[in-house]
Amino acid sequence: MCLTLLRKLMLLLQPDLSMQTRAEHLVLLFDDDAGVRDSLEALLSTAGYRVATAASGVGGVSLAWSAGERPLAIVLDVMMADLDGFEIARKLYANASTRGIPLVMMTTPSGLKDRRKHRRHLNFLTKPYRPSQLLEMLDRIASEVQPS
């Protein structure tokens, strides 16, 4: 799908948060599947968010710890080869610089059984999900940090 058409579609789906407001926010994206990672990066950047990616859990944790700014949220797959999403959450919450950053975990229905272990700052998207669901979730998180 061409980016112009995708941009128009995203604006129609999400008229409540402006592109300018989204551009104020960095979203980190961790996924070891290059196709998924590239698609989500295109979706988020087309919607206006600034995006930084990592191809592994270890790389994602390093990216989060070294980011020059606090991201709006971290979008990650629960199942990755090196670290799963819950291990990543434990590492991020153990570090003062990344503690409290909202996490958006993408998982299968069977992956939801573990969510009770880590309730703080976790948001779950069950696969398959619509792109608009991810944008709605990020927009909700962004609206919670906007000045009143």
FENRA-V731361 format. One record per backbone hydrogen bond with DSSP energy under -0.5 kcal/mol. NH is the residue of the N-H (numbers start at 1). CO is the residue of the C=O. If there is no record, write none. Layout:
# FENRA-V731361
NH/CO, NH/CO
This chain:
# FENRA-V731361
6/2, 7/3, 8/4, 9/5, 10/6, 11/7, 12/8, 13/9, 14/10, 17/14, 18/16, 22/18, 23/19, 24/20, 24/21, 25/22, 27/50, 28/73, 29/52, 30/75, 31/29, 31/54, 34/32, 37/33, 38/34, 39/35, 40/36, 41/37, 42/38, 43/39, 44/40, 45/41, 46/42, 47/43, 48/45, 49/44, 50/22, 50/25, 52/27, 54/29, 60/56, 61/57, 62/58, 63/59, 64/60, 65/61, 66/62, 67/63, 71/69, 72/26, 73/26, 74/102, 75/28, 76/74, 76/104, 77/30, 78/106, 80/78, 85/78, 88/84, 89/85, 90/86, 91/87, 92/88, 93/89, 94/90, 95/91, 95/92, 96/94, 98/95, 99/95, 101/98, 102/72, 103/121, 104/74, 105/103, 105/123, 106/76, 106/104, 107/105, 107/125, 111/108, 112/108, 112/109, 113/110, 114/111, 115/112, 117/114, 118/115, 122/119, 123/103, 125/105, 127/107, 133/130, 134/130, 135/131, 136/132, 137/133, 138/134, 139/135, 140/136, 141/137, 142/138, 143/139, 144/140, 145/141, 145/142, 146/142
